[in-house]
Amino acid sequence: MSKFNVTSFNSQAFGAYINTIPQVNKNELIKSRALSVNSEIKRIFASQTGTAYAVLPMYGLLGGDALNYDGGTTITADTTNTYERGVVVVGRAKAWLEQDFAEDITGGAGFMDNVAGQVAEYFDGVDQDILLAVLEGIFNMTDDEGVSFADYHTLDISETDDGCCGATTLNTAVQKAGGNNKSKYTICIMHSAVATNLENLNMLEYLKYTDKEGVQRSLNIGTWNGRTVLVDDSMPVEENSDGESIYTTYILGKGAFDYADVGVNVPYEIYRDPFTNGGQETFIARSRKCFAPYGISYIKANQESLSPTNSELSDGSNWEIVNDGMDEKTYIDHKAIPICRIISKG
C-alpha cells in the first residue's frame, strides 16, 4: 500500500492486508483443534448490541440405569440436566504514532507499511496473554469443585528427586486429568527449558519443512508422545524457595477453548493531526474476542468494566465448573474438560 491517510484509508482493505501475514501462535492452536471457532458465540454477541457477557445453555449427557424389558417392568423416564455456562468478550485496543517529520528525514521509511507488517503478530501476543490469563484463572478457582479440578488436572513433579519431565510424565498427566478420555489431549505448550530437557532425552522431535531452495529446516513445532508441542518462553516460570526455576506446561485437547472473533465497528483507523509536532498520524487498532474454556463458566464475580483485564481473567473467583445453577449444584464431570498442566523443573 502506497499511502494511508485520513481521506484514503480503507479499514477493510487494511484488515485484509494484515490477515495475509502469518499469525503463528494462534494458527497452530487452531490447527491443533485446541481452539474451536464457535460461530454460535459470535452470532449471540453480534445480535445483541452492546452485550459483553452471556450465559449459554450446555446440555448434559443421557444417564440412568437401563430397565429390564420383560413385559412386566414399567418403563420410567429420567430427565437430562441443563447446565449454564458464562462467556465473556475481551476487548483490547492499541495505537501507534508517527510524526510527519520522522518520515521526511528518513526519506519516507513507510511507517504504515511497518505497522501493517507487525500488527498481526502484536495481536497474536495479546491473544496469547489473554489465553494464559484464562488458564491461570481456571487453575485458581476458589470453590471446592474448582479446587478439586485443579488437583486432578495438575501433575506437579517439581518436588520429586529429579523434578524434570521424563518418559512417563505426559501420559501420567493426561490420564490423571481425563481418565479414558486422555486421547483427547493433542497439544502441549512449554517453555524452551522444558523442551531442551526433552530433547536431551531424545523424547522430542521437531517437525521439518523443505524451503524453496530444497533445504530441509526445522520448525519450532515438535511432537512428544504423539502430541504437538509448541515451544514458547512466555509460559509461566516461577522460582521455588531454593531459587530453582519451576515451569508450567499446559496440555490442551480438542475443543479446549471455544473461540470467536466478535469484531468491532471500526477495527483499524488513522487519525491525522496536522498541527502537533508539525503534523503526525496515529494508527489505532481494536479487537473484541471470546476465549471460552470448555466446561468452565466465567461468572463475572470481580470485574469492574465491560471488558475484563488480564488480572481479572486470572482471578480464580471469576470462574467455576459449569453447573445447573441450582441451590444444590450439579456439576459436569471434570474429566470432560480437556485442559491440564505439568509443573516441573524442566
C-alpha positions in Angstrom: 0.0 0.0 0.0 1.4 3.3 -1.0 -0.4 5.8 1.1 -2.6 5.8 4.3 -4.2 9.0 5.5 -7.4 10.3 6.9 -9.2 10.5 3.5 -7.9 7.5 1.6 -7.6 4.9 4.4 -9.7 1.8 3.9 -10.0 -0.2 7.1 -11.4 -3.4 5.4 -8.6 -3.4 2.8 -6.1 -2.8 5.5 -7.6 -5.7 7.6 -7.4 -8.0 4.6 -3.7 -7.0 4.1 -2.9 -7.7 7.8 -4.6 -11.1 7.6 -2.2 -12.2 4.9 0.7 -12.0 7.4 1.3 -15.3 9.3 -0.1 -15.5 12.8 1.9 -18.4 14.0 0.8 -18.9 17.6 -3.0 -18.7 17.0 -2.9 -20.6 13.8 -1.1 -23.5 15.3 -3.6 -23.6 18.2 -6.5 -23.6 15.8 -4.9 -26.3 13.6 -4.4 -28.4 16.7 -8.1 -28.1 17.4 -7.5 -26.8 20.9 -9.2 -23.6 19.8 -12.6 -24.4 18.2 -14.1 -21.5 16.2 -17.6 -21.1 17.6 -20.0 -19.3 15.2 -22.8 -19.5 17.7 -21.0 -17.4 20.3 -20.2 -14.8 17.6 -23.9 -14.8 16.5 -25.1 -14.3 20.0 -22.9 -11.3 20.7 -23.4 -9.8 17.2 -27.2 -10.0 17.6 -27.3 -8.3 21.0 -26.0 -4.7 20.6 -23.7 -3.8 23.5 -23.6 -7.2 25.0 -20.2 -8.2 26.5 -21.3 -11.2 28.6 -23.7 -14.1 28.0 -24.9 -17.2 29.8 -25.3 -20.1 27.4 -27.1 -23.4 27.9 -24.9 -26.6 28.0 -26.8 -29.9 27.8 -26.0 -32.8 30.0 -25.4 -36.4 28.9 -28.0 -39.2 29.0 -27.8 -41.3 32.1 -29.6 -43.6 34.5 -29.7 -47.4 34.6 -31.4 -49.3 31.8 -34.6 -51.1 32.8 -35.3 -54.8 32.3 -37.6 -55.2 29.3 -39.5 -58.3 30.3 -43.2 -57.5 29.6 -43.8 -56.7 33.3 -41.5 -53.9 34.3 -42.9 -50.4 34.0 -40.6 -48.1 32.0 -39.8 -44.9 33.9 -38.2 -41.8 32.4 -35.3 -39.6 33.6 -34.6 -36.1 32.6 -31.3 -34.6 31.4 -29.7 -31.7 33.2 -29.2 -28.4 31.6 -26.1 -26.6 32.7 -25.2 -22.9 32.5 -22.0 -21.5 31.0 -21.0 -17.9 31.2 -18.8 -16.5 28.4 -17.2 -13.0 28.2 -15.9 -10.9 25.4 -12.4 -9.4 25.9 -11.8 -6.1 24.2 -8.3 -4.8 23.5 -7.0 -1.7 21.7 -3.7 -0.1 20.9 -2.4 2.9 19.0 1.0 3.8 17.3 2.0 7.3 16.3 4.5 8.6 13.8 5.4 12.3 13.1 5.5 13.6 9.5 9.0 14.9 10.2 10.3 11.5 11.0 9.1 10.3 7.6 10.7 13.3 6.0 14.2 12.9 7.5 14.2 9.1 6.8 13.2 9.6 3.2 9.8 8.0 3.6 10.6 5.0 5.7 7.0 3.8 5.4 5.5 4.0 8.9 2.1 2.5 8.0 3.7 -0.4 6.0 5.8 -1.1 9.0 2.7 -1.1 11.3 0.9 -3.4 8.8 3.8 -5.8 8.9 3.7 -6.1 12.7 0.2 -5.6 14.0 -0.9 -9.1 13.3 1.9 -10.6 15.3 1.4 -8.0 18.0 -2.2 -9.1 18.5 -1.1 -12.7 18.4 0.8 -11.9 21.5 -2.1 -10.1 23.0 -4.4 -13.1 22.4 -1.8 -15.4 23.9 -1.6 -13.3 27.0 -5.4 -13.5 27.3 -5.3 -17.3 27.0 -2.5 -17.6 29.6 -4.6 -15.3 32.0 -7.6 -17.5 31.5 -5.6 -20.7 32.1 -4.2 -19.1 35.3 -7.7 -18.2 36.4 -9.2 -21.6 36.0 -6.4 -23.2 38.0 -7.0 -20.6 40.7 -10.7 -21.4 41.2 -11.7 -21.0 44.8 -14.8 -23.1 45.3 -14.5 -26.8 46.3 -15.3 -28.1 42.9 -12.7 -25.8 41.3 -10.0 -26.8 43.8 -10.7 -30.4 43.0 -10.5 -29.7 39.3 -7.1 -28.1 39.8 -5.8 -31.0 41.8 -6.9 -33.7 39.3 -5.7 -31.6 36.3 -2.3 -30.8 37.7 0.7 -33.1 37.8 3.4 -31.5 40.0 6.7 -33.3 39.8 8.8 -30.3 40.8 9.5 -31.7 44.3 10.5 -35.2 43.2 14.2 -36.2 43.2 14.8 -35.1 39.7 11.9 -32.7 39.2 12.1 -32.9 35.4 9.8 -34.3 32.8 10.6 -37.9 31.8 9.3 -40.8 29.7 6.0 -41.3 31.6 5.2 -37.7 32.6 2.9 -36.7 29.8 0.9 -40.0 29.8 0.5 -39.8 33.6 -0.7 -36.2 33.5 -3.4 -36.7 30.8 -4.6 -39.9 32.4 -4.9 -38.2 35.8 -6.9 -35.4 34.2 -9.0 -37.3 31.7 -9.1 -41.0 32.6 -10.1 -42.9 29.5 -10.6 -39.5 27.7 -6.8 -38.9 27.7 -6.6 -39.4 23.9 -8.5 -36.1 23.5 -5.3 -34.2 24.5 -3.5 -33.1 21.4 -1.2 -30.2 22.1 1.5 -29.2 24.7 2.7 -25.6 25.1 6.0 -25.5 27.0 9.0 -23.3 27.9 12.2 -23.9 25.9 13.9 -25.1 29.1 11.4 -28.0 29.3 11.7 -28.6 25.6 15.5 -28.7 25.8 15.3 -31.3 28.6 13.1 -33.5 26.5 15.4 -33.0 23.5 18.4 -34.2 25.6 16.4 -37.3 26.5 15.6 -37.9 22.8 11.9 -37.6 23.5 11.1 -34.5 21.5 11.1 -34.5 17.7 10.8 -31.3 15.7 8.7 -31.2 12.5 10.6 -30.2 9.4 9.9 -28.5 6.1 11.7 -28.0 2.8 12.2 -24.5 1.7 12.1 -23.3 -1.9 15.8 -24.0 -2.3 15.2 -27.6 -1.4 16.9 -27.2 2.0 15.3 -29.1 4.9 14.8 -26.9 8.0 13.3 -27.5 11.5 10.2 -25.8 12.6 9.6 -24.5 16.2 6.9 -27.2 16.4 7.7 -30.7 17.7 5.9 -33.8 19.0 6.0 -35.5 22.4 4.3 -38.9 22.7 2.4 -38.1 19.6 1.1 -34.7 20.9 2.0 -31.5 19.1 4.5 -29.3 21.0 4.7 -25.5 20.8 7.8 -24.0 22.4 7.2 -20.6 23.9 9.1 -18.8 26.6 6.0 -16.8 27.7 4.9 -19.9 29.6 4.8 -19.4 33.3 8.1 -19.6 35.2 8.4 -19.1 39.0 11.3 -19.6 41.5 11.0 -22.0 44.4 12.5 -21.4 47.9 15.8 -22.8 46.7 16.0 -20.3 43.8 15.3 -23.0 41.2 13.1 -22.3 38.2 9.7 -24.0 38.1 8.0 -24.3 34.8 4.3 -24.8 33.8 3.5 -26.8 30.7 -0.1 -26.7 29.5 -1.7 -29.7 27.7 -4.9 -29.0 25.8 -7.3 -31.2 24.0 -9.7 -30.9 21.1 -12.1 -28.1 21.7 -10.4 -27.0 24.9 -11.5 -23.4 24.1 -14.4 -22.1 22.1 -13.1 -19.1 20.2 -15.0 -16.3 18.5 -13.7 -13.1 16.9 -16.7 -10.9 17.8 -15.5 -8.0 15.8 -15.7 -4.2 16.4 -17.4 -1.4 14.4 -14.0 0.1 13.3 -11.1 -2.4 13.7 -8.5 -0.1 12.2 -8.3 3.6 11.5 -5.9 6.5 11.1 -6.2 9.8 13.0 -4.3 12.6 11.4 -3.3 15.7 13.5 -1.8 18.3 11.1 -0.7 20.7 13.9 1.1 18.9 16.7 4.8 18.4 16.1 4.3 19.8 12.6 1.9 17.0 11.8 1.5 13.4 12.8 -0.6 10.3 12.2 -1.8 7.8 14.7 -2.8 4.3 13.7 -5.5 2.7 16.0 -6.4 -1.0 16.3 -9.2 -2.6 18.2 -10.4 -6.1 18.8 -13.1 -8.0 20.7 -12.7 -11.7 21.1 -14.1 -14.5 23.2 -11.9 -17.3 24.6 -14.2 -19.7 26.5 -12.7 -22.8 28.1 -14.9 -25.8 27.6 -16.8 -26.9 30.7 -15.8 -23.8 32.8 -18.0 -20.8 33.3 -17.0 -17.2 33.7 -19.2 -15.8 36.5 -18.1 -12.2 36.5 -17.7 -12.0 40.3 -14.9 -9.5 40.2 -15.0 -7.3 37.0 -15.1 -3.6 37.0 -15.7 -2.7 33.4 -17.4 -4.2 30.3 -14.2 -6.0 29.3 -12.1 -8.0 31.8 -8.5 -7.2 32.3 -5.9 -10.0 32.2 -5.7 -9.6 36.0 -9.4 -10.2 36.3 -9.2 -13.1 33.9 -6.6 -14.7 36.1 -8.7 -14.2 39.3 -10.0 -17.6 40.3 -13.1 -16.1 41.9 -14.3 -15.3 38.4 -14.5 -18.9 37.3 -16.4 -22.1 38.2 -17.0 -25.5 36.7 -20.2 -25.5 34.6 -23.2 -26.4 36.7 -27.0 -26.4 36.7 -27.3 -23.2 38.7 -29.5 -24.8 41.4 -29.0 -24.2 45.2 -27.5 -27.7 45.4 -25.4 -27.5 42.3 -24.8 -30.4 40.0 -21.5 -30.1 38.1 -20.3 -31.6 34.8 -17.7 -34.3 35.1 -14.2 -32.7 35.3 -12.8 -35.5 33.0 -14.8 -33.9 30.1 -12.6 -30.7 30.3 -9.5 -31.3 28.2 -7.2 -28.9 30.0 -4.3 -29.9 32.3 -0.8 -28.9 33.3 2.5 -30.2 34.3 4.7 -28.3 36.9 8.3 -29.3 36.7 11.9 -28.1 37.0 12.4 -28.8 33.3 
